[in-house]
């Protein structure tokens, strides 16, 4: 609904999740660079920085003791364990920009997205999926950042993550990068304009499940009727 005359616009939290290796970081970074109306929510994590990552820009890198203290004091909107590391989004990362009318992009894991869904009725949820599980495995190995046992664990987790698609509003297959970026940008524009139905017709979860989009075709019962 469009705010009435004189009513300040509140920002929209857009949540982007995907199985590891699907390219959500690349897609999100491109959106931030191209869209001045949205800002990136920097999460906290206990994992070690990867090559080129900067503290306070890519993540807030903290030790486990600090992270658990933040959990204890209720500072996280969502937090989850993934592949042996902790990840979390603080309330502060959203509250100020949303109140100021700016949209916020949250790049978070599937577990965290489920928590945001329970706590933020204003959030919109976008799920990126790989073209296939074989392609996902190739991408993970091609990154060269994880040991073989870590890759195997991530692939096993990815199967369960794909099943979590039913908790998302939109689905975008990240096959061709520029097409995926354009699709997410179209969703953002439609939501801002109050044209949610149009966005759902093109990129909605139900349509994606019905046609078995990307790796969703490999889910048990793909293409069958779905319901929440």
C-alpha positions in Angstrom: 0.0 0.0 0.0 1.3 3.4 -0.9 1.7 5.8 2.1 -0.7 8.6 2.3 0.2 12.2 1.5 2.7 13.5 4.1 3.3 10.1 5.6 7.0 9.2 5.6 7.9 6.2 3.5 9.3 3.3 5.5 12.0 1.2 3.9 11.6 -2.4 2.9 13.8 -5.2 4.1 14.6 -7.5 1.2 16.0 -10.9 2.2 18.1 -12.9 -0.3 19.0 -16.5 0.6 20.5 -19.4 -1.4 22.4 -22.6 -1.1 26.1 -21.9 -0.6 27.8 -21.4 -3.9 24.7 -20.2 -5.8 26.2 -16.7 -6.1 24.0 -14.7 -3.7 27.0 -12.5 -2.7 27.8 -11.5 -6.3 24.2 -10.8 -7.0 23.7 -8.7 -3.9 26.9 -6.7 -4.4 25.9 -5.9 -7.9 22.4 -4.6 -6.7 24.1 -2.4 -4.1 26.4 -0.9 -6.6 23.6 -0.2 -9.1 20.7 0.8 -6.9 21.3 3.9 -4.7 18.0 3.4 -2.9 19.1 0.2 -1.1 21.9 -0.5 1.4 23.6 -3.7 2.5 23.0 -5.1 5.9 26.4 -6.2 7.2 26.1 -9.4 9.2 28.2 -10.8 12.1 30.0 -14.1 11.7 32.5 -16.2 13.6 34.1 -17.7 10.5 37.5 -16.5 9.3 37.7 -13.9 6.5 38.2 -15.2 3.0 40.7 -13.6 0.7 39.7 -10.0 -0.1 37.0 -9.7 2.6 37.1 -6.7 4.9 35.8 -6.4 8.4 32.8 -4.1 8.7 32.3 -4.2 4.9 31.7 -7.9 4.0 31.0 -9.0 7.6 31.6 -8.0 11.1 34.1 -10.8 12.0 33.9 -11.6 15.7 35.0 -14.5 18.0 32.5 -17.0 19.3 32.5 -15.4 22.8 31.5 -12.0 21.4 28.8 -13.5 19.2 27.2 -15.5 22.0 27.2 -12.5 24.3 25.3 -10.6 21.6 22.8 -13.5 21.4 22.4 -13.4 25.2 21.6 -9.7 25.2 19.0 -10.0 22.4 20.9 -8.0 19.8 20.2 -10.2 16.8 17.1 -10.2 14.6 18.2 -13.6 13.4 21.2 -15.9 14.0 22.1 -19.4 12.9 24.9 -21.9 12.7 26.1 -22.9 9.2 28.9 -25.2 8.4 30.5 -24.9 11.8 30.3 -21.0 12.0 27.8 -18.6 13.5 26.0 -15.9 11.5 23.7 -13.2 12.6 21.9 -9.9 11.6 21.6 -7.3 14.4 18.5 -5.3 14.9 20.6 -2.1 14.5 21.4 -3.1 10.9 17.8 -2.7 9.9 16.0 -0.3 12.3 17.7 3.0 11.5 17.7 2.8 7.7 14.2 1.3 7.5 12.8 4.2 9.7 14.7 6.7 7.4 12.9 5.3 4.4 15.8 3.4 2.9 15.5 -0.2 1.8 17.9 -2.8 3.2 19.3 -5.9 1.6 19.9 -8.9 3.9 22.1 -11.6 2.4 21.6 -14.4 5.0 21.3 -18.2 5.3 18.1 -20.1 5.0 17.8 -20.7 8.8 18.1 -17.0 9.4 15.6 -16.1 6.8 13.0 -18.3 8.5 13.6 -16.3 11.7 13.2 -13.0 9.9 9.9 -14.3 8.4 8.5 -14.9 11.9 9.6 -11.5 13.2 9.3 -9.0 10.3 6.0 -8.9 8.5 7.4 -6.1 6.2 10.2 -8.3 4.8 10.2 -9.7 1.3 12.0 -13.0 0.6 13.9 -13.8 -2.5 15.5 -17.3 -3.0 18.3 -17.8 -5.5 18.7 -21.3 -6.9 21.4 -22.9 -9.0 20.7 -24.2 -12.5 21.4 -27.8 -11.2 23.0 -29.5 -8.3 25.9 -30.6 -10.6 26.5 -27.0 -11.4 26.4 -26.1 -7.8 29.1 -28.7 -7.0 31.2 -27.4 -9.8 31.0 -23.8 -8.5 31.9 -24.8 -4.9 34.9 -26.7 -6.1 35.9 -23.9 -8.4 36.0 -21.4 -5.6 39.0 -23.1 -4.2 38.3 -21.8 -0.7 37.0 -24.9 1.0 38.4 -28.4 1.8 36.8 -31.3 0.0 35.0 -32.4 3.3 33.6 -28.9 3.7 32.3 -28.9 0.1 30.7 -32.3 0.7 29.0 -31.0 3.8 27.7 -27.9 2.0 26.3 -29.9 -0.8 24.4 -32.1 1.7 23.0 -29.1 3.4 22.0 -27.5 0.1 19.5 -30.3 -0.6 17.6 -29.4 2.6 18.0 -25.7 1.8 16.3 -26.1 -1.5 13.3 -27.6 0.2 13.0 -24.4 2.2 12.0 -22.6 -1.0 8.4 -22.8 0.3 9.2 -20.1 2.8 10.1 -17.5 0.2 8.0 -15.1 -1.9 10.2 -15.2 -5.0 12.5 -17.5 -6.8 15.3 -16.5 -9.2 17.6 -19.0 -11.0 21.2 -17.8 -11.1 22.2 -19.4 -14.4 23.3 -16.2 -16.3 24.5 -13.7 -13.8 23.2 -10.5 -15.5 19.8 -12.1 -16.0 19.6 -13.0 -12.3 20.6 -9.5 -11.2 18.0 -8.0 -13.6 15.3 -10.3 -12.2 16.0 -9.4 -8.6 16.1 -5.7 -9.5 12.7 -6.1 -11.2 11.3 -7.6 -8.0 12.6 -4.7 -5.9 11.1 -2.1 -8.3 7.7 -3.8 -8.3 7.6 -4.1 -4.6 8.5 -0.4 -4.2 5.8 0.6 -6.7 3.1 -1.5 -4.9 2.9 -3.9 -7.9 3.5 -7.1 -6.0 1.1 -9.1 -8.0 3.0 -8.4 -11.2 6.3 -9.5 -9.6 4.7 -12.7 -8.3 3.4 -13.6 -11.7 6.9 -13.4 -13.2 9.1 -14.6 -10.3 6.8 -16.0 -7.7 7.6 -19.2 -5.7 4.5 -21.2 -6.9 5.2 -20.6 -10.6 8.9 -21.6 -10.1 7.9 -24.8 -8.3 5.3 -25.7 -10.9 7.9 -25.4 -13.7 10.7 -27.0 -11.7 13.0 -24.0 -12.1 16.7 -24.8 -12.0 17.8 -27.2 -9.3 14.2 -27.2 -7.9 13.5 -29.7 -10.6 15.6 -32.2 -8.6 13.5 -31.9 -5.5 11.2 -34.8 -4.6 7.7 -34.0 -6.0 8.9 -31.2 -8.2 6.2 -29.8 -10.3 3.4 -31.0 -8.0 0.9 -28.6 -6.5 2.2 -26.8 -3.5 0.8 -25.0 -0.5 2.1 -23.2 2.6 
